[in-house]
Amino acid sequence: MNIWHICIFELRRILKIRSVVLNLFILPLLLIFILGTALSSTMGTADDVIPDTVRVGIIHLNSESGRGSDALDQALDTFVHSPAVAGMIKVQNFKTEEEAVHLLRTDKLDFAVMIPSDFEENVMMGKEARLQWIRGKDNTLNTLGETLFTRFTDEWNRQMAMTKVLGPEVILAMSSSSKSGAESSTSITVINPGKTGTAYSASQYYAASMLAMFMLYSGMTTSSSLFGERDNRTLIRLQAAPIGNGVIFAGKIAGNSLLAFLQATTIILMTYWFYGVDWGSHPWYIVLTCVGITLASMTLGVIVALICKTTASASATLQGIIVAMTFISGGFMPIPIDFVQRLSQLTVNHWALQSFLRMMLDAPVGEIVYSILMLGVVCAVLLLISGLIYRRAGYRYE
C-alpha cells in the first residue's frame, strides 16, 4: 500500500458521503446563483457606474435678476459650457432658493448650487469663498456635482489671488480668455482606468468568493478524516501495516487535495456554462490560484486536527476561521473600511479573490502574479506552522 492507494481510497470514501457532495458541490452553486441574482443591481459593468447627466440648478442670490457680476457670470458660463463639464451637467438658473428646492423634491433637479451674495466680496477681501450645496436624492450625483463645482471654486479663488498680487493686467487676460469659451480649459479629464465593459458582475464576484470559501471547506473533510481514523480505531490497524505514519498522513492529504481540485473544476465549469461567468483568459493562473487555496485548505485542516481534541471542536473551529476570513476579505459583501481591508490582507480569501477578479478583468499579468505570490506567502506561513505542529504532535493513536 502506498500514498496513491490511500489517496484513491480516501477520495472514493468521501464521495460516497451525500452530505459532503451536497455541501461542497451543490451548495456553492446554489449560493452563487442566489447572491449573484439578488445583488446584481449593486454590481455591473463599467457603464453601470458612469452617472447620467446631472441636472444642476444654479441659484444667484446677489441680484434681483438672478444673475451676478459680469466677471463671475463669464467665469461660471465658461466652466459649465466647457466640453469636459457640459457632457456631465445640464444647468438651469434660478432667482430664489425655493424654486430650486421645489424642483429637487419633485425629481426635476438632481443637485443645486447656491452662490452667496458675499461670494465675490469674500474673494476680494482675501477670504476663502465657498459655494453652498443643496443635495438631491442620489448620492452619486450629489458627489459628482460637489466635485465639479468645488473645482470651479478652487480655480476662481486661485485666479482672484493672482489678480490681487499681479495687478489688473491679469483681469484683462482672464476676461479675454473667458470670452473665447471654446478655447478655454477646465483642467477636468474623464477617464476609465479599466478595460471598457469588463467590470465584474455580481455573479463573477460571488463565483470567485464562494469558490475560495468552499475550497477551504475541503480542509474540514481532511480534519474529519484524520479524526475518523482515530475515533473508529482503524488508525491502529493502519499503523500495524508495513507503512509509515507519514505515508498514511500524506495519502489522506492527497485524497482531500484531489477532492478540492474536483470541486474547483466543477464550480468553474458549471458557473461558466450555466451562469455565464467569465473567468478570464488565463487558465493556468486559475490553476495556480486553486493550488494555493488547496494548500491553504489542507494546512488549515491539519493544524486544527492536530491541535483540537475532538471532531466537533475541530469542525467548529475550522468553520469559524473560514467564515471569519471570508467576511473580513469581503467575500459576502465588500467592506469599505481601511482597518478591515488591511486586516483582510492576512487572509487566504483576500488574495484568492483578488487573483480571480484581476483575471476576470484582464488586468496586467504583473498584478495577477502579485496576488498569486501573496497568496503563496500566506500558504507558506500556514505550511510552516502545520509542519512544526506535526513534528511536535504527530499523527498517531493516543
C-alpha positions as CSV (number, residue, x, y, z in Angstrom):
1,M,0.0,0.0,0.0
2,N,1.4,3.4,-1.0
3,I,0.3,7.0,-1.0
4,W,-1.5,6.6,-4.3
5,H,-3.7,3.7,-3.0
6,I,-4.6,5.7,0.2
7,C,-5.3,8.8,-1.9
8,I,-7.8,7.0,-4.2
9,F,-9.4,5.1,-1.3
10,E,-9.8,8.4,0.6
11,L,-11.4,10.1,-2.4
12,R,-13.8,7.3,-3.1
13,R,-14.8,7.2,0.6
14,I,-15.5,10.9,0.8
15,L,-17.6,11.0,-2.5
16,K,-19.9,8.3,-1.1
17,I,-20.9,10.7,1.7
18,R,-24.0,12.5,0.4
19,S,-23.7,15.4,2.8
20,V,-20.2,16.1,1.5
21,V,-21.3,16.2,-2.1
22,L,-24.2,18.5,-1.2
23,N,-22.1,20.9,0.9
24,L,-19.0,21.1,-1.4
25,F,-20.6,20.8,-4.9
26,I,-24.3,21.8,-4.9
27,L,-24.4,24.4,-2.1
28,P,-21.8,26.7,-3.6
29,L,-23.5,26.7,-7.0
30,L,-26.8,27.5,-5.3
31,L,-25.3,30.4,-3.3
32,I,-23.6,31.8,-6.3
33,F,-26.9,31.8,-8.2
34,I,-28.8,33.4,-5.2
35,L,-26.3,36.1,-4.4
36,G,-25.4,36.9,-8.0
37,T,-29.1,37.3,-8.8
38,A,-30.1,39.2,-5.6
39,L,-27.2,41.6,-5.7
40,S,-26.8,42.1,-9.4
41,S,-28.1,45.7,-9.0
42,T,-25.2,46.6,-6.8
43,M,-22.5,45.5,-9.3
44,G,-22.3,45.5,-13.0
45,T,-20.3,46.6,-16.0
46,A,-18.2,49.8,-16.2
47,D,-21.1,51.5,-17.9
48,D,-23.3,51.0,-14.9
49,V,-21.2,53.1,-12.6
50,I,-21.0,56.1,-15.0
51,P,-23.7,58.5,-13.8
52,D,-26.2,60.1,-16.1
53,T,-26.1,63.8,-16.9
54,V,-26.6,65.8,-13.7
55,R,-29.4,68.4,-13.7
56,V,-28.0,71.2,-11.8
57,G,-29.8,74.4,-10.6
58,I,-27.6,77.5,-10.0
59,I,-29.1,80.0,-7.6
60,H,-27.8,83.6,-7.7
61,L,-28.5,85.5,-4.5
62,N,-26.6,88.7,-5.4
63,S,-29.1,90.4,-7.7
64,E,-32.8,90.6,-8.4
65,S,-32.4,89.4,-11.9
66,G,-30.9,86.2,-10.7
67,R,-27.6,87.0,-12.3
68,G,-24.3,88.0,-10.7
69,S,-21.5,90.3,-11.8
70,D,-20.1,90.1,-15.3
71,A,-16.8,88.5,-14.2
72,L,-18.4,85.8,-12.1
73,D,-21.0,85.1,-14.7
74,Q,-18.4,84.8,-17.5
75,A,-16.2,82.5,-15.5
76,L,-19.2,80.3,-14.5
77,D,-20.6,80.2,-18.0
78,T,-17.1,79.3,-19.3
79,F,-16.9,76.5,-16.8
80,V,-20.3,74.9,-17.3
81,H,-20.1,75.1,-21.1
82,S,-16.6,73.7,-21.4
83,P,-16.6,70.4,-23.3
84,A,-15.5,68.3,-20.3
85,V,-18.2,69.7,-18.0
86,A,-21.0,70.2,-20.5
87,G,-21.3,66.5,-21.1
88,M,-21.8,65.9,-17.4
89,I,-24.3,68.5,-16.3
90,K,-27.4,70.4,-17.6
91,V,-27.7,73.8,-15.9
92,Q,-30.7,75.9,-15.0
93,N,-30.6,79.3,-13.4
94,F,-32.9,80.4,-10.6
95,K,-33.6,83.6,-8.7
96,T,-34.7,82.1,-5.4
97,E,-33.8,79.0,-3.3
98,E,-37.4,78.0,-3.1
99,E,-37.7,77.4,-6.8
100,A,-34.7,75.0,-6.9
101,V,-35.8,73.2,-3.7
102,H,-39.2,72.6,-5.2
103,L,-37.7,71.0,-8.3
104,L,-35.4,68.9,-6.2
105,R,-38.3,67.5,-4.3
106,T,-40.2,66.7,-7.5
107,D,-37.1,65.0,-9.0
108,K,-36.8,67.6,-11.8
109,L,-33.4,68.6,-10.5
110,D,-30.6,66.4,-9.2
111,F,-28.4,68.9,-7.4
112,A,-28.4,72.7,-6.7
113,V,-25.6,75.2,-6.2
114,M,-26.3,78.4,-4.3
115,I,-23.9,81.4,-4.9
116,P,-24.0,83.5,-1.7
117,S,-24.4,87.3,-2.0
118,D,-21.0,87.9,-0.4
119,F,-19.1,85.4,-2.6
120,E,-17.1,87.9,-4.6
121,E,-16.7,90.2,-1.6
122,N,-15.0,87.4,0.3
123,V,-12.7,86.7,-2.6
124,M,-11.7,90.4,-3.0
125,M,-11.0,90.6,0.8
126,G,-8.7,87.6,0.6
127,K,-11.1,85.3,2.4
128,E,-12.0,81.8,1.2
129,A,-15.2,81.8,-0.9
130,R,-17.4,78.8,-0.9
131,L,-20.5,77.8,-2.8
132,Q,-23.4,76.2,-0.9
133,W,-24.9,72.8,-1.9
134,I,-28.4,71.7,-1.9
135,R,-28.4,67.9,-2.2
136,G,-30.8,65.8,-4.2
137,K,-31.8,62.2,-3.6
138,D,-29.0,60.5,-5.5
139,N,-25.7,60.4,-3.5
140,T,-23.7,59.6,-6.6
141,L,-25.0,62.6,-8.5
142,N,-24.5,64.8,-5.4
143,T,-20.9,63.7,-5.2
144,L,-20.3,64.5,-8.8
145,G,-21.9,67.9,-8.5
146,E,-19.9,68.8,-5.4
147,T,-16.7,67.7,-7.1
148,L,-17.2,69.7,-10.2
149,F,-18.2,73.0,-8.5
150,T,-15.5,72.6,-5.9
151,R,-13.1,72.6,-8.8
152,F,-14.6,75.8,-10.1
153,T,-14.4,77.5,-6.7
154,D,-10.8,76.5,-6.3
155,E,-9.9,77.8,-9.7
156,W,-11.8,81.1,-9.1
157,N,-10.0,81.7,-5.7
158,R,-6.7,81.0,-7.4
159,Q,-7.3,83.4,-10.2
160,M,-8.5,86.1,-7.9
161,A,-5.4,85.7,-5.8
162,M,-3.3,86.0,-8.9
163,T,-5.2,89.2,-9.8
164,K,-4.7,90.7,-6.4
165,V,-0.9,90.0,-6.5
166,L,-0.1,90.7,-10.2
167,G,-2.4,93.6,-10.9
168,P,-5.3,94.4,-13.2
169,E,-3.5,93.2,-16.3
170,V,-4.4,89.7,-15.3
171,I,-8.0,90.7,-15.1
172,L,-7.9,91.7,-18.8
173,A,-6.2,88.4,-19.7
174,M,-8.8,86.4,-17.8
175,S,-11.6,88.4,-19.4
176,S,-10.3,87.7,-22.9
177,S,-9.8,84.1,-22.1
178,S,-13.4,83.8,-20.8
179,K,-14.8,85.3,-24.0
180,S,-13.1,82.6,-26.0
181,G,-15.1,79.9,-24.3
182,A,-14.3,77.2,-26.8
183,E,-10.6,77.7,-26.3
184,S,-10.6,77.7,-22.5
185,S,-9.9,74.6,-20.5
186,T,-11.2,73.5,-17.1
187,S,-8.4,71.0,-16.1
188,I,-11.0,68.3,-15.8
189,T,-10.4,65.0,-17.6
190,V,-12.8,62.0,-17.6
191,I,-11.1,58.6,-17.9
192,N,-12.0,55.0,-17.5
193,P,-8.9,53.3,-16.0
194,G,-10.2,49.8,-16.7
195,K,-10.9,47.9,-19.9
196,T,-14.3,49.1,-21.1
197,G,-17.1,46.6,-20.4
198,T,-15.0,44.3,-18.2
199,A,-16.0,45.4,-14.7
200,Y,-17.0,42.2,-12.9
201,S,-20.7,41.4,-12.3
202,A,-22.2,40.1,-9.1
203,S,-22.2,36.6,-10.5
204,Q,-18.5,36.8,-11.2
205,Y,-17.7,38.3,-7.8
206,Y,-19.6,35.7,-5.8
207,A,-18.4,32.9,-8.0
208,A,-14.8,33.9,-7.1
209,S,-15.6,34.4,-3.4
210,M,-17.7,31.3,-2.9
211,L,-15.1,29.2,-4.8
212,A,-12.4,30.3,-2.4
213,M,-14.6,29.8,0.7
214,F,-15.8,26.3,-0.3
215,M,-12.4,25.1,-1.4
216,L,-11.3,26.0,2.2
217,Y,-14.1,23.8,3.4
218,S,-12.2,20.8,1.9
219,G,-9.9,21.2,4.9
220,M,-12.8,20.3,7.1
221,T,-13.1,17.0,5.3
222,T,-9.4,16.5,5.9
223,S,-9.8,17.2,9.6
224,S,-12.8,14.9,9.9
225,S,-10.9,12.1,8.0
226,L,-7.9,12.3,10.3
227,F,-10.2,12.2,13.4
228,G,-12.3,9.5,11.9
229,E,-9.4,7.0,11.8
230,R,-8.7,7.7,15.5
231,D,-12.4,7.6,16.6
232,N,-13.1,4.3,14.7
233,R,-9.8,2.8,15.9
234,T,-8.8,2.0,12.4
235,L,-5.6,4.0,12.7
236,I,-4.1,1.3,14.9
237,R,-4.6,-1.3,12.1
238,L,-3.1,1.2,9.5
239,Q,-0.1,1.8,11.7
240,A,0.3,-2.0,12.1
241,A,0.7,-2.3,8.4
242,P,4.3,-2.1,6.9
243,I,3.8,1.6,6.1
244,G,4.9,4.7,8.0
245,N,2.7,7.3,9.6
246,G,3.9,9.8,7.1
247,V,2.7,7.8,4.2
248,I,-0.8,7.4,5.8
249,F,-0.9,11.1,6.6
250,A,0.3,12.1,3.1
251,G,-2.2,9.8,1.4
252,K,-5.1,11.3,3.2
253,I,-3.9,14.9,2.4
254,A,-3.5,13.9,-1.3
255,G,-7.0,12.4,-1.4
256,N,-8.6,15.5,0.0
257,S,-6.5,17.7,-2.3
258,L,-7.9,15.9,-5.3
259,L,-11.4,16.4,-3.9
260,A,-10.6,20.2,-3.7
261,F,-9.4,20.2,-7.3
262,L,-12.5,18.3,-8.4
263,Q,-14.7,20.8,-6.5
264,A,-12.9,23.8,-8.1
265,T,-13.2,22.3,-11.6
266,T,-16.9,21.6,-11.1
267,I,-17.7,25.1,-9.8
268,I,-15.7,26.9,-12.5
269,L,-17.2,24.9,-15.4
270,M,-20.8,24.9,-14.1
271,T,-20.7,28.7,-13.5
272,Y,-19.2,29.2,-16.9
273,W,-21.8,27.1,-18.7
274,F,-24.9,27.9,-16.8
275,Y,-24.4,31.3,-15.2
276,G,-22.2,32.9,-17.9
277,V,-19.4,33.7,-15.6
278,D,-16.3,34.8,-17.5
279,W,-13.2,33.6,-15.6
280,G,-10.8,35.5,-17.9
281,S,-8.2,34.3,-20.4
282,H,-5.5,32.9,-18.0
283,P,-6.5,29.3,-17.3
284,W,-3.0,28.4,-15.9
285,Y,-3.2,31.2,-13.4
286,I,-6.6,29.9,-12.3
287,V,-5.0,26.5,-11.8
288,L,-2.1,28.1,-9.8
289,T,-4.5,30.0,-7.6
290,C,-6.5,26.9,-6.9
291,V,-3.3,25.1,-6.0
292,G,-2.6,27.9,-3.4
293,I,-6.1,27.7,-2.0
294,T,-5.9,23.9,-1.8
295,L,-2.6,24.1,0.0
296,A,-4.0,26.6,2.5
297,S,-7.1,24.4,3.0
298,M,-5.1,21.3,3.7
299,T,-2.7,23.1,6.1
300,L,-5.6,24.7,8.0
301,G,-7.3,21.3,8.3
302,V,-4.0,19.7,9.6
303,I,-3.4,22.5,12.1
304,V,-6.9,22.3,13.5
305,A,-6.9,18.5,13.6
306,L,-3.6,18.3,15.4
307,I,-4.5,20.9,18.0
308,C,-8.1,20.1,18.8
309,K,-9.1,17.1,20.8
310,T,-12.4,16.1,19.3
311,T,-14.1,16.1,15.9
312,A,-16.8,18.5,17.0
313,S,-14.3,21.1,18.3
314,A,-12.2,20.8,15.2
315,S,-15.2,21.3,12.9
316,A,-16.4,24.3,14.8
317,T,-13.0,25.9,15.0
318,L,-12.3,25.5,11.3
319,Q,-15.7,26.7,10.2
320,G,-15.3,29.8,12.4
321,I,-11.9,30.5,10.8
322,I,-13.3,30.1,7.3
323,V,-16.4,32.3,7.8
324,A,-14.3,35.0,9.6
325,M,-11.7,35.1,6.8
326,T,-14.5,35.2,4.2
327,F,-16.3,38.0,6.0
328,I,-13.1,40.1,6.6
329,S,-12.0,39.7,3.0
330,G,-15.3,41.0,1.6
331,G,-16.5,37.6,0.4
332,F,-20.1,38.2,1.4
333,M,-20.1,42.0,0.7
334,P,-17.2,44.4,0.1
335,I,-16.3,46.3,3.4
336,P,-15.0,49.8,2.6
337,I,-13.2,50.2,6.0
338,D,-9.5,50.8,5.9
339,F,-8.7,48.8,9.0
340,V,-10.7,45.8,7.8
341,Q,-9.2,46.0,4.4
342,R,-5.7,46.0,5.8
343,L,-6.6,43.1,8.1
344,S,-8.0,41.1,5.1
345,Q,-4.6,41.1,3.5
346,L,-3.6,38.5,6.1
347,T,-6.2,36.0,4.9
348,V,-6.2,33.4,2.2
349,N,-9.6,34.6,0.8
350,H,-8.4,38.1,0.1
351,W,-5.6,37.2,-2.2
352,A,-7.5,34.3,-3.8
353,L,-10.4,36.7,-4.5
354,Q,-8.1,39.4,-5.8
355,S,-6.4,36.9,-8.1
356,F,-9.7,35.7,-9.6
357,L,-11.1,39.2,-10.0
358,R,-8.0,40.5,-11.7
359,M,-8.1,37.6,-14.1
360,M,-11.7,38.3,-14.8
361,L,-10.9,42.0,-15.6
362,D,-8.0,41.1,-17.8
363,A,-5.7,43.1,-15.5
364,P,-1.9,43.3,-16.4
365,V,-0.1,40.0,-15.8
366,G,2.1,41.6,-13.2
367,E,-0.9,42.4,-11.0
368,I,-2.3,38.9,-11.3
369,V,1.1,37.3,-10.5
370,Y,1.5,39.7,-7.5
371,S,-1.8,38.5,-6.0
372,I,-0.8,34.8,-6.6
373,L,2.6,35.4,-5.0
374,M,1.0,37.0,-1.9
375,L,-1.4,34.0,-1.7
376,G,1.7,31.8,-1.9
377,V,3.3,33.7,1.0
378,V,0.2,33.2,3.2
379,C,0.2,29.5,2.3
380,A,3.9,29.2,3.1
381,V,3.3,30.6,6.6
382,L,0.5,28.1,7.1
383,L,2.6,25.3,5.8
384,L,5.4,26.2,8.2
385,I,3.1,26.3,11.1
386,S,1.5,22.9,10.2
387,G,4.9,21.3,9.8
388,L,6.1,22.5,13.2
389,I,2.9,21.2,14.8
390,Y,3.1,17.8,13.0
391,R,6.7,17.3,14.2
392,R,5.6,18.0,17.7
393,A,2.2,16.3,17.9
394,G,2.4,13.7,15.1
395,Y,-0.5,11.7,13.7
396,R,-0.9,8.7,15.9
397,Y,-3.5,7.0,18.1
398,E,-3.3,8.2,21.7
